[in-house]
Amino acid sequence: MAMVVKDNNGQGFLEKIYIPEIIRGLLVTSRHFFKNLFNIKQVPTIYYPEERTEVKWGLSPRWRGRHRLTRKDDGMPRCTACMLCATACPSHCIYIEPTESADPAVEKYPAVFMIDELRCVFCGLCVEACPCDAIRMDSGIYSLTEYSRANFLYEKDVLMATERGYKD
Amino acid sequence: MILDALIILIKLALVLGMIMNLAGLLTWAERKQSALMQDRIGPNRANIFGFTFYGLLHPIADGIKLITKEDFIPARANKAIHSLAPAVAMFPALVTYAVIPFGDILRVGGREINLQVADLSVGIIFIFSIASLAIYGVMLGGWSSHNNYSLLGGLRAAAQMISYEIAMGLSIVGLLMIYGTVELDDLVRQQGYLIGGWLPQWGIVVQPAAFFLFLCAAIAENKRTPFDLPEGESEIIGYFLEYSGMRFGMFFLAEFADIVVASALLTTLFFGGWQIPFLMADGFHLPGGFSLALPHLLVVVLQVAAFGLKVVFFCWFLLLVRWTLPRFRYDQLMRLGWKYLFPLTLANIFITGLIVLALA
């Protein structure tokens, strides 16, 4: 076994009289201080509103941003209003009103598809539940800002207008 | 007569201006330095026409904010004492500075100007007697707020300050025994002498143990991390819980003024005050026989600059300590003060006394 048991819990005499350890700590912090004092550029801070992570480093493809609804070639939603996402949703934030489709090949489509983004926990279960790849969370939008709570009820037209947020 | 008064006023303005400006600057330095130490950037948003001056406008913005904020006094608080406490906390820090010499005697036009606001014969004793008044600001602030938590904070602070004042006062007794004086300008002048012709007789050289004990006690006296239990900004509630606006700001500034005073004291007692090694009244005299004559005015300016630099260095060092070490628990604080620092200072006095006797 490569396990070493230290019976003094890492507290030898030198550590117990504090002073060498205090000096060691001061050296660590002052090293950081001088390093950053002479070269502030290397600090990994991102100036948020002016600089953004997705621009600087790019988002991971697994990133779950705001939802979007994908479209068929004719511009209609791929969603067939099967209610699987609404059923899978743990926070019950998806509201769907199905209606009959004019296209004979398609049985039904959502007349209303509404997501309450304030209730959404961004777990991604709706995306996993969808059999038609109709709902995705790859918009890359993470900063949702509105002036009222009512505006956070995102409707079908907004969700469908959003494009894929980042390149592969 | 009028000229004498004028000179004293100028010295007063100089000293007060230095201490207040340095205290204000320290509020910026603390934020900027902590940021750099933690690989952050620190304050950089306040600006005038887009110029941020490395965040130097933040203290001004803070001042404006604090002054224009609502000045709240709790309904059942003792109004008079509640209003008085911040001033009482600020007062000792400013008065202590009066006896600290910031330069040698300046000779201008046949007149000898002592670069020290008040040349008191009791010097260091005056400093400790005034510094012990700082407890009142804290105690009154905690007690008059009519709030259990701020009262507890005030008690914590008072117990801590009294405990560490003993270690602080006793730690420099050895120093006074060696120099044989309590006058600060005399003390600094003696630190200019050389031991064996090359080593400046600074306090740190003759009393290294006292330096560490005094440093420790001074940080505890200032109520700074690792001894910041009285206020404990991040978790515990302190004595200024019921203060708002500029009254709170005064408690805050008093803390920074205390740092400046502690730095000035450390400089004066242990790092030769305004002394520059090998710089005599007429110029540099290096041990190798090399000497460089300098005009009197330049020497005095150099010495005042050296004092300022040393004070700024110690301010930096105290901030470094504050952002490096974690906080003590209260029993650990008391144990360190009474069981370690107090006996160590006594031992230091005893050993110093033996050495002084042996050398005499």
Interface residues (C-beta under 8 A of the other chain):
Chain A: I19 I22 G25 L26 V28 T29 S30 H32 F33 N36 L37 I40 V43 P44 T45 Y47
Chain B: Q33 L36 M37 Q38 D39 R40 I41 F212 L320 V321 W323 T324 L325
